[in-house]
Amino acid sequence: MTEFIERLKRGAKAFKESFGPSRYSAGGLEITCPHCKNSEFKEGAAQLNTAGMTFMNLDWLNKSATTLICTRCGLIQWFYGEPERLD
């Protein structure tokens, strides 16, 4: 029973870490921060609003971009396509 609990704890820890900071690549290149040269980012999302859709109260139909936030300096980089997670 103890071994089962230890494996369960390791699995929970790995699952939790999969949502934390990570390294990413886009276009076949690893992404680094252009400001501080860090290579770990937190992933986020941002809506790409347009004036026409906002006027018609249809903002939810707009496309989204993936944002990567540098864990060292906080610089935000935007990607139209989703970058690949390396870790």
Number of C-alpha atoms within 10 A of each C-alpha: 5 7 8 9 10 11 11 12 12 12 12 12 11 11 11 10 12 12 10 11 18 18 19 22 15 13 9 9 10 14 20 17 20 11 11 12 12 15 18 20 25 17 21 12 13 13 13 13 15 13 10 10 13 13 9 8 10 13 16 12 13 12 12 16 16 17 19 25 19 24 16 14 12 14 14 15 17 15 14 12 11 16 21 15 15 9 10
